[in-house]
Amino acid sequence: MPTKTLLQAAEVRHLARRAATWGLRIPEVEFDWDAIQRRKDELVRGWADHRRRQLERGGFAFLRAHARFVGPHRLALSSGQTLTARQFVIATGSVVAPPPLPSLAEVGYLTSDLALELPSLPRSLIVLGGGPVALELAQFFARLDVGVTLIQRSDHVLRGMGGDVAEVVETVLRREGMRLFTGTRLREAARVVDGKAVSFEHRGRVETVVAEDILLALGRRPNTAALALEQAGVVTESGRILANLQQQTSAPHIYAAGDCCGPHDIVHLAVQQGEVAGHNLRHATPPRSMDYRLLVRVVFTDPQVAVAGLTGKRGAGGGPRGAGRLVSLLRPRQVGDPGRHGRLREAGGGRPHGRASRGQRGGTGRR
Ligand SMILES: Cc1cc2nc3c(=O)[nH]c(=O)nc-3n(C[C@H](O)[C@H](O)[C@H](O)COP(=O)(O)OP(=O)(O)OC[C@H]3O[C@@H](n4cnc5c(N)ncnc54)[C@H](O)[C@@H]3O)c2cc1C
């Protein structure tokens, strides 16, 4: 929610600066960083208060503490309390993955959480990563006059969503003035006189870019390290709790939901997994199961990207049923967005099992 609120401010400014597209004259479009932050904080506070009230009046005991397992049915809380239960649902989310270079830790970097709370805007920013969080924040800062350089390891941003979808986003980001390097390998980070430097391999050369700060957006990892899951017999793989489609872990009385178990860090799936887990621990038969064929993901860049079903290697592009086809979804010229956006990719021999669209409102597109 905080990201989307900020993105909206940057988008309105971007559109206002291109007002001539619609025959409007807006000579200057200034912004007030403090006012943008205030609006975001107010909206988040309202939402958080609503959630807090739901938890406090939920008809269950709501305790504020960090928990860790001290046995299959026993939790030790940071408050000093011990809890026992017949069944559990773990939903501890994810944390920013540690930096891939020790020098990055020495130089210091922003995370997405810190980037959303900055007291003032940096003049320039190096964004490491090319996933949804990296792209959304990179475009946000670039639209508020921050000089952004984005460095992505894979050949395209939005890995796994299809190269054709990514290319459209890359074209727009470059056109808006962002420096974008893909197909890179990070080498080192260092403090320099005028900020922080990152060097990386790119097309057989070593490049070095300098900016006031660095945003580390290379991904997140399940927040399970402090849970002592081995005490409860819950098996993990690289920290991710292994759960079946009924959200049950290797310990039959323990269920998991959300980013701590994956496989997709998407908020509505976390909610759905929680509902499935909640149902299954109360009703053994018939159990409910997750079905990821209906996966829907949206990236709130401008143009937005929406992916429904399984695409890329798991679906449309490399799926067993062969070629996909491109279908026009939006009429982007009407919203002043020239280029090849607003298209829908469909594949699967007549029965669609993967669709991707990108366009100014691609995330909310309907067919
Ligand atoms: C910048 C950013 C933008 C995002 N944008 C989107 C988006 O546009 N769309 C989308 O679908 N998803 C988005 N996501 C991902 C989405 O936020 C997550 O998928 C979702 O929040 C996962 O929910 P969760 O309940 O698993 O974890 P969380 O929401 O992280 O909640 C975990 C909770 O567990 C608590 N906890 C942790 N450890 C313990 C412990 N030991 N004991 C007790 N409590 C503990 C934490 O305090 C926290 O309250 C975004 C994420 C980020 C970082």
The ligand as a Gaussian input file, in Angstrom:
#p B3LYP/6-31G(d) Opt

LIG

0 1
 C        7.996000      -2.882000      -1.320000
 C        7.047000      -4.045000      -1.484000
 C        5.985000      -3.948000      -2.391000
 C        5.094000      -5.009000      -2.561000
 N        4.078000      -4.866000      -3.448000
 C        3.208000      -5.875000      -3.624000
 C        2.126000      -5.753000      -4.543000
 O        1.966000      -4.734000      -5.212000
 N        1.273000      -6.787000      -4.683000
 C        1.434000      -7.950000      -3.979000
 O        0.638000      -8.865000      -4.137000
 N        2.450000      -8.104000      -3.103000
 C        3.349000      -7.096000      -2.911000
 N        4.367000      -7.260000      -2.028000
 C        4.512000      -8.541000      -1.323000
 C        3.533000      -8.632000      -0.146000
 O        3.773000      -7.528000       0.705000
 C        3.764000      -9.938000       0.593000
 O        3.594000     -11.018000      -0.304000
 C        2.770000     -10.099000       1.752000
 O        2.875000      -9.024000       2.653000
 C        3.049000     -11.406000       2.479000
 O        2.199000     -11.509000       3.586000
 P        2.635000     -12.397000       4.833000
 O        1.459000     -12.406000       5.752000
 O        3.215000     -13.684000       4.383000
 O        3.858000     -11.606000       5.512000
 P        3.929000     -10.170000       6.178000
 O        2.904000      -9.258000       5.642000
 O        5.380000      -9.779000       6.064000
 O        3.590000     -10.418000       7.717000
 C        4.428000     -11.193000       8.537000
 C        4.117000     -10.861000       9.985000
 O        4.730000     -11.823000      10.841000
 C        5.324000     -11.146000      11.945000
 N        6.421000     -11.990000      12.469000
 C        7.609000     -12.265000      11.887000
 N        8.343000     -13.094000      12.652000
 C        7.600000     -13.346000      13.748000
 C        7.818000     -14.131000      14.922000
 N        8.927000     -14.829000      15.117000
 N        6.834000     -14.157000      15.862000
 C        5.680000     -13.449000      15.682000
 N        5.427000     -12.717000      14.598000
 C        6.375000     -12.646000      13.648000
 C        5.803000      -9.832000      11.363000
 O        5.986000      -8.865000      12.367000
 C        4.649000      -9.503000      10.419000
 O        3.625000      -8.806000      11.105000
 C        5.278000      -6.212000      -1.823000
 C        6.336000      -6.325000      -0.909000
 C        7.209000      -5.263000      -0.741000
 C        8.348000      -5.413000       0.239000

